[in-house]
């Protein structure tokens, strides 16, 4: 992790739906912290971490579905 002040909360499991949502696999399944954040830092396996706006977040069983700023399609979510 590039910034030691960041705490990993989840990993992207897969795209969800057609409008660009992502299904996140929570490291702590009982945590609702991601539901209250306005921004998150995405750290891709290769590339530079970036801060993105959380447009919407909601619970989906033991995962969280998020819709991030700049992610308007399933193709973009797959990137």
N, C-alpha and C positions, 0 to 999 in steps of 0.2 A: 504494500500500500504506500503510495507516494507521500501522503500527509499523515503523520502519526496521530494527529488530533481527530481523525475521522474514525467512526465506529461502524463497521459493517453491520447492516441490519437485515439484508436480504440479498438474494441473487435473482437475476432474471431467469425465469424458467422457460418462458416461450411467449410469443405474441398471443393475444386473445381477441377474437372478433375481427371486424373489418375496419374499424375506425382508428386503430393504432394503439389500443391498450396493450399493456404488458402484464403478464401474470408473474408475480414475485413469490419466490419461495422464501419464507421468513426463517431466519436463524432461531428466533424465539417465537413459536407459533402463537403464544398468548399475548404478544405485544401488539398494541394499537398505535404505536408512535408514528408509523408512516401515514396514518390517516390524518394526522394533524400538521404535517410538514408542508410548507409552501415551496420549498426547493430541496432537491437532493443532488448528491454528487454521484455521477455514473463513472465507474472505473472499468473500461473495457479490458479484456484480456490482452489486447494489443492496442496501443494508442494512448492518447492523453486523457486524463480524467476531465470531466466537464460538469458544470453546475447547470441543472435544468429546472424549470418551473413545473410544479405538480398542478395540473389543471383539475384533476379529480382523482380520488382514491376511495376504494370501497372494499369491504370484506367479501371474500368468496371462500367459504369453508375455512380451511387452514392456510389460505393464501391471501394476498392482497392484489387487487387489480388496480393499476395506475394508468392514467392517461397523462402523458407528459407534453409540455410545450414543444412545438416543432415536430410532433409525431402525429400525423394526420391520416395515416393509412397503414394497412397491414404490412405492406412492403417496407415502409419506413421503420416500423416496429421490429421487423426482422433484421434490419441493419444493426 
